Amino acid sequence: MSDSATYGLTTGAVARRLGVSPTTLRSWDRRYGIGPAAREDGRHRRWAPEDVAMLEEMCRLTASGAPPAEAARIVRTARAAPGTTGTEVPGTAGPGAVPGTEPGTRVRSAEPESYPGRPGGPRRDRPEEPGPARQPGSGNGLPLGDVRRECRGLARAAVRLDGPALDALLRDAVADHGLVTAWEEVMAPTLHAVGRKWESSGDRYVEVEHLLSWHVSTALRQVMPAGHRSVAPVPPVLLACVPGEQHTLPLEALAAGLSERGLPTRMFGAAVPAEALDAAVRRMGPAAVVLWSQARSTANHALARHVAGSSFGVKGARTRPLVLLAGPGWAGRNPEPGTLRPGGLREALDALSRHQAGVRAAPPV
């Protein structure tokens, strides 16, 4: 039997497992009494499995927005309650539950000001609630800056590699704020922070980036369209990354938004070869084509011109797709003739919705 199984884990080992700093664990122990039930030689902290389970619950509660003192009270109550294993939390229903409330009640943060650099647009109205909505804070080492409280919770869950908490936090973000705000002010800033940390740390944090991307993708695909998956009787919107471009999540967010509005899509994903894209456009006759480029090195302006000039349909009544150049890679040049360059997810959704409405209203030839 290993020493860790016999004597428990050290504070450093537990901190690495949970994705928090050893200082945080010591602070929780000192301030709130969230410490190991027993200490080796009465001095050194050694965390038994039930102690680690208690800390995991503490992390989930704080990630969902609960104040540390309140989260600690709930966790201590769970540990002290007779007949519990130390992992149950009375009066909660998972990572999104509010301490001291009925099961199923979620923590909801106050509405912040717009995220820096986010395209303008109306926000979903919701009751104003007390408490700071954004402030510089720790995402467990991720460079988040001034972001929503939900971003910090999402970052902490990602660093902990806590998949269930990621699912709950992402689901709550979409339900509370709507898809556009959830993407632009919660998902995207956290993804960018993880990406920057990965780039500056060698191969460290790659597992965090992959796990977070997977769960964001899953959350986006779970967005239900209006009318129970009904779609408008119009040609679909074709979504593709340009050759050499691997970033698909922004396109997935756009696909989710179009699905939510009941508009049909065809997702082709990452790095679509020019020949394949040309063949798909001519075979499908899409109402619009969205080309995503994350970096200027992948922005293929010749391909954009070619797609915008493609025509299909019966002779004498041929039509062309609307082409949207999406992503920061297209910045710095005027849009190609016959193309639009939306400033963000909401602007792209509105442009495509207007275009599809015009296509639907056009009389048949």
C-alpha positions as CSV (number, residue, x, y, z in Angstrom):
1,M,0.0,0.0,0.0
2,S,1.3,3.4,-0.9
3,D,2.2,6.1,1.7
4,S,-0.6,8.3,0.2
5,A,-3.2,5.6,0.8
6,T,-1.9,4.9,4.3
7,Y,-1.3,8.5,5.5
8,G,-3.2,10.6,3.1
9,L,-2.0,13.2,0.5
10,T,0.2,16.2,1.2
11,T,-1.2,19.7,0.7
12,G,0.9,20.1,-2.4
13,A,-0.5,16.9,-3.9
14,V,-4.1,17.9,-3.2
15,A,-3.5,21.4,-4.6
16,R,-2.2,19.9,-7.9
17,R,-5.2,17.6,-8.1
18,L,-7.7,20.3,-7.5
19,G,-6.0,23.0,-9.5
20,V,-5.8,25.4,-6.6
21,S,-2.7,26.8,-4.8
22,P,-1.4,25.3,-1.5
23,T,-1.9,28.8,0.0
24,T,-5.6,28.6,-0.8
25,L,-5.9,25.3,1.0
26,R,-4.1,26.6,4.0
27,S,-6.2,29.7,4.0
28,W,-9.4,27.7,3.9
29,D,-8.1,25.6,6.8
30,R,-7.1,28.7,8.9
31,R,-10.2,30.9,8.1
32,Y,-13.0,28.4,7.8
33,G,-11.9,25.2,9.4
34,I,-11.8,23.3,6.1
35,G,-8.8,21.2,6.9
36,P,-7.9,17.5,7.3
37,A,-9.7,15.6,10.1
38,A,-6.3,14.3,11.3
39,R,-2.7,15.6,11.1
40,E,0.4,13.5,11.0
41,D,2.3,13.9,14.3
42,G,-0.2,16.6,15.2
43,R,1.5,19.1,12.8
44,H,1.7,18.2,9.1
45,R,-1.5,18.3,7.0
46,R,-2.3,14.9,5.5
47,W,-5.6,14.8,3.5
48,A,-7.6,11.6,3.6
49,P,-10.0,10.7,0.7
50,E,-13.0,12.1,2.7
51,D,-11.0,15.4,3.2
52,V,-10.3,15.6,-0.6
53,A,-14.0,15.0,-1.3
54,M,-14.9,17.8,1.0
55,L,-12.4,20.1,-0.8
56,E,-13.8,19.2,-4.2
57,E,-17.3,20.2,-3.0
58,M,-15.8,23.5,-1.7
59,C,-14.3,24.1,-5.1
60,R,-17.6,23.4,-6.9
61,L,-19.6,25.7,-4.6
62,T,-17.1,28.6,-4.9
63,A,-16.9,28.0,-8.7
64,S,-20.6,28.4,-9.0
65,G,-20.5,31.8,-7.2
66,A,-21.1,30.9,-3.5
67,P,-19.0,33.0,-1.1
68,P,-16.2,31.0,0.4
69,A,-17.5,31.4,4.0
70,E,-21.0,30.2,3.1
71,A,-19.6,27.3,1.0
72,A,-17.4,26.3,3.9
73,R,-20.4,26.3,6.3
74,I,-22.3,23.9,4.0
75,V,-19.3,21.7,3.6
76,R,-18.6,21.5,7.4
77,T,-22.3,20.7,8.0
78,A,-22.1,17.9,5.5
79,R,-19.0,16.5,7.2
80,A,-20.5,16.7,10.6
81,A,-24.0,15.4,9.7
82,P,-24.5,11.8,11.0
83,G,-24.9,9.2,8.3
84,T,-23.1,11.2,5.6
85,T,-19.9,10.2,3.9
86,G,-18.5,13.7,3.7
87,T,-19.3,14.1,0.1
88,E,-23.1,14.9,0.4
89,V,-24.1,18.6,0.7
90,P,-27.5,19.1,2.4
91,G,-29.9,21.4,0.5
92,T,-28.0,21.4,-2.7
93,A,-28.5,19.9,-6.1
94,G,-25.0,19.7,-7.7
95,P,-22.4,22.2,-8.7
96,G,-24.9,25.0,-9.5
97,A,-26.8,24.9,-6.2
98,V,-27.0,27.8,-3.8
99,P,-26.1,27.0,-0.2
100,G,-29.0,27.3,2.2
101,T,-31.7,27.2,-0.5
102,E,-34.0,24.5,-1.8
103,P,-32.5,21.9,-4.2
104,G,-32.3,23.1,-7.8
105,T,-31.8,26.8,-7.1
106,R,-28.8,28.2,-8.9
107,V,-26.4,31.0,-8.1
108,R,-27.0,33.9,-10.5
109,S,-24.5,36.7,-10.8
110,A,-25.3,40.4,-11.4
111,E,-25.3,41.8,-14.9
112,P,-21.9,43.3,-15.8
113,E,-21.0,46.1,-18.2
114,S,-20.2,44.9,-21.7
115,Y,-17.0,42.8,-22.1
116,P,-14.1,44.9,-23.4
117,G,-13.9,44.6,-27.2
118,R,-17.3,42.8,-27.4
119,P,-19.5,44.0,-30.4
120,G,-22.4,46.1,-29.3
121,G,-25.9,44.8,-29.2
122,P,-28.9,44.5,-26.9
123,R,-28.4,42.3,-23.8
124,R,-31.1,40.0,-22.4
125,D,-33.0,41.9,-19.7
126,R,-32.9,40.3,-16.4
127,P,-33.5,41.4,-12.7
128,E,-30.6,43.2,-11.2
129,E,-29.0,41.4,-8.3
130,P,-26.6,42.4,-5.6
131,G,-22.9,41.6,-5.6
132,P,-19.9,42.4,-7.9
133,A,-20.4,40.9,-11.3
134,R,-16.8,41.4,-12.6
135,Q,-13.5,42.1,-10.9
136,P,-9.9,41.1,-11.6
137,G,-9.5,37.8,-9.9
138,S,-7.9,34.4,-9.9
139,G,-8.8,31.8,-12.4
140,N,-6.2,29.5,-10.8
141,G,-3.3,31.0,-12.7
142,L,-5.1,31.8,-15.9
143,P,-4.7,35.4,-17.3
144,L,-8.4,36.4,-17.1
145,G,-8.2,40.1,-16.2
146,D,-11.5,42.0,-15.7
147,V,-14.2,39.4,-16.5
148,R,-17.5,38.1,-15.3
149,R,-17.7,36.0,-12.1
150,E,-18.8,33.1,-14.2
151,C,-15.5,33.2,-16.1
152,R,-13.5,32.7,-13.0
153,G,-15.7,29.8,-11.9
154,L,-15.4,28.2,-15.3
155,A,-11.6,28.7,-15.3
156,R,-11.3,27.1,-11.8
157,A,-13.3,24.1,-12.9
158,A,-11.3,23.7,-16.1
159,V,-7.9,23.8,-14.2
160,R,-9.4,21.2,-11.8
161,L,-10.3,19.1,-14.8
162,D,-13.8,19.0,-13.3
163,G,-16.0,17.9,-16.2
164,P,-19.4,17.8,-14.3
165,A,-18.8,21.3,-13.0
166,L,-18.0,22.6,-16.5
167,D,-21.2,21.1,-17.9
168,A,-23.3,22.7,-15.1
169,L,-21.6,26.1,-15.3
170,L,-21.9,26.2,-19.1
171,R,-25.5,25.1,-19.1
172,D,-26.3,27.8,-16.5
173,A,-24.5,30.5,-18.4
174,V,-26.6,29.8,-21.5
175,A,-29.8,29.5,-19.6
176,D,-29.2,32.7,-17.5
177,H,-27.8,35.0,-20.2
178,G,-28.7,33.6,-23.6
179,L,-26.3,32.1,-26.1
180,V,-24.7,35.3,-27.4
181,T,-23.8,36.7,-24.0
182,A,-22.7,33.3,-22.7
183,W,-20.4,32.9,-25.7
184,E,-19.0,36.4,-25.8
185,E,-18.7,37.1,-22.1
186,V,-18.2,33.6,-20.5
187,M,-17.0,31.0,-22.9
188,A,-14.7,32.9,-25.3
189,P,-12.8,34.9,-22.6
190,T,-12.1,31.7,-20.7
191,L,-11.0,29.9,-23.8
192,H,-8.7,32.7,-24.7
193,A,-7.2,32.8,-21.2
194,V,-6.5,29.0,-21.4
195,G,-5.0,29.4,-24.8
196,R,-2.7,32.2,-23.7
197,K,-1.6,30.1,-20.7
198,W,-0.9,27.1,-22.9
199,E,1.2,29.2,-25.3
200,S,3.3,30.7,-22.5
201,S,3.8,27.4,-20.6
202,G,5.0,25.0,-23.2
203,D,2.9,21.8,-23.2
204,R,1.5,22.5,-19.8
205,Y,-2.3,23.2,-19.6
206,V,-2.9,21.5,-23.0
207,E,-5.2,19.1,-21.1
208,V,-7.1,22.0,-19.6
209,E,-7.6,23.6,-23.1
210,H,-8.7,20.3,-24.6
211,L,-11.2,19.5,-21.8
212,L,-12.7,23.0,-21.8
213,S,-13.0,23.0,-25.6
214,W,-14.8,19.7,-25.5
215,H,-17.3,20.8,-22.9
216,V,-17.9,24.2,-24.6
217,S,-18.5,22.3,-27.9
218,T,-20.9,20.0,-26.1
219,A,-22.8,22.9,-24.5
220,L,-23.1,24.6,-27.9
221,R,-24.5,21.5,-29.6
222,Q,-27.1,21.2,-26.9
223,V,-28.7,24.6,-27.7
224,M,-32.3,23.8,-28.8
225,P,-33.6,25.7,-31.8
226,A,-36.9,27.6,-31.7
227,G,-39.9,25.5,-32.5
228,H,-38.5,22.1,-31.3
229,R,-35.9,21.7,-34.1
230,S,-38.2,23.1,-36.8
231,V,-36.2,24.9,-39.5
232,A,-37.2,27.5,-42.0
233,P,-37.9,26.4,-45.6
234,V,-34.8,28.1,-47.0
235,P,-31.4,26.9,-48.3
236,P,-28.9,26.3,-45.5
237,V,-26.0,28.4,-44.3
238,L,-22.7,26.6,-45.0
239,L,-20.1,27.0,-42.2
240,A,-16.4,26.3,-42.9
241,C,-13.0,27.2,-41.7
242,V,-10.6,28.3,-44.5
243,P,-7.7,25.9,-45.4
244,G,-5.2,25.7,-42.6
245,E,-7.6,27.0,-40.0
246,Q,-8.3,24.7,-37.1
247,H,-10.4,26.9,-34.7
248,T,-14.0,25.6,-35.0
249,L,-15.6,26.7,-31.8
250,P,-16.6,30.2,-33.0
251,L,-18.3,28.5,-36.0
252,E,-20.0,26.1,-33.6
253,A,-21.3,29.1,-31.6
254,L,-22.7,30.6,-34.8
255,A,-24.3,27.2,-35.8
256,A,-25.9,27.0,-32.3
257,G,-27.3,30.6,-32.7
258,L,-28.7,29.8,-36.2
259,S,-30.2,26.6,-34.9
260,E,-31.8,28.5,-32.0
261,R,-33.4,30.8,-34.6
262,G,-34.7,27.8,-36.6
263,L,-32.4,28.4,-39.5
264,P,-30.8,25.4,-41.3
265,T,-27.0,25.0,-41.3
266,R,-24.3,22.7,-42.7
267,M,-21.1,22.5,-40.6
268,F,-18.0,21.5,-42.4
269,G,-15.6,22.3,-39.6
270,A,-11.8,22.8,-39.7
271,A,-9.4,23.4,-42.6
272,V,-11.8,22.7,-45.5
273,P,-9.7,22.4,-48.8
274,A,-10.6,25.0,-51.4
275,E,-11.6,22.4,-53.9
276,A,-14.0,20.7,-51.4
277,L,-15.5,24.0,-50.4
278,D,-16.1,24.9,-54.1
279,A,-17.8,21.5,-54.8
280,A,-20.0,21.8,-51.7
281,V,-21.2,25.3,-52.6
282,R,-22.1,24.2,-56.1
283,R,-23.8,21.0,-55.0
284,M,-25.8,22.5,-52.1
285,G,-26.6,26.0,-53.4
286,P,-26.4,27.5,-49.9
287,A,-28.1,30.9,-49.1
288,A,-24.9,32.0,-47.3
289,V,-21.4,30.8,-46.7
290,V,-19.5,31.7,-43.5
291,L,-15.7,31.5,-43.8
292,W,-13.8,31.5,-40.5
293,S,-10.2,32.7,-40.2
294,Q,-8.6,33.1,-36.8
295,A,-5.3,34.6,-38.0
296,R,-4.2,36.7,-41.0
297,S,-1.9,33.9,-42.1
298,T,-5.0,31.8,-42.9
299,A,-7.2,34.5,-44.4
300,N,-7.6,33.4,-48.0
301,H,-9.0,36.4,-49.9
302,A,-8.8,34.8,-53.3
303,L,-10.9,31.9,-52.0
304,A,-13.4,34.4,-50.5
305,R,-13.7,36.2,-53.9
306,H,-14.2,32.9,-55.7
307,V,-17.0,31.7,-53.4
308,A,-18.7,35.1,-53.6
309,G,-18.6,34.8,-57.4
310,S,-20.0,31.3,-57.5
311,S,-23.4,30.9,-59.1
312,F,-25.8,28.1,-59.2
313,G,-29.4,27.3,-60.2
314,V,-31.2,27.1,-63.5
315,K,-29.9,29.0,-66.5
316,G,-31.4,32.5,-66.6
317,A,-32.2,32.5,-62.8
318,R,-28.9,31.8,-61.2
319,T,-28.1,33.1,-57.7
320,R,-25.0,33.6,-55.6
321,P,-24.5,33.0,-51.8
322,L,-24.0,35.8,-49.3
323,V,-20.4,35.4,-48.0
324,L,-19.6,36.3,-44.4
325,L,-15.9,36.7,-43.6
326,A,-15.9,35.9,-39.9
327,G,-13.0,36.0,-37.4
328,P,-10.1,38.3,-36.7
329,G,-8.0,37.0,-39.6
330,W,-10.0,39.0,-42.1
331,A,-9.3,42.3,-40.3
332,G,-7.1,45.0,-41.8
333,R,-8.5,45.0,-45.3
334,N,-11.8,46.1,-46.9
335,P,-14.2,43.3,-47.4
336,E,-14.1,41.6,-50.7
337,P,-16.8,42.5,-53.2
338,G,-20.0,40.5,-52.4
339,T,-19.0,39.8,-48.8
340,L,-19.8,41.0,-45.3
341,R,-17.4,41.2,-42.3
342,P,-19.5,41.0,-39.1
343,G,-18.0,42.3,-35.9
344,G,-19.2,39.5,-33.7
345,L,-21.6,36.7,-33.1
346,R,-24.7,38.8,-32.7
347,E,-24.0,40.8,-35.8
348,A,-23.4,37.7,-37.8
349,L,-26.6,36.1,-36.5
350,D,-28.6,39.3,-37.3
351,A,-27.1,39.6,-40.8
352,L,-27.8,35.9,-41.7
353,S,-31.4,36.1,-40.2
354,R,-32.2,39.2,-42.3
355,H,-30.7,37.5,-45.4
356,Q,-32.7,34.3,-44.8
357,A,-35.9,36.3,-44.3
358,G,-35.3,37.9,-47.7
359,V,-34.7,34.6,-49.3
360,R,-37.9,33.2,-47.8
361,A,-39.9,36.2,-48.9
362,A,-38.6,36.1,-52.5
363,P,-41.2,34.8,-55.0
364,P,-40.3,31.5,-56.7
365,V,-39.0,31.7,-60.2
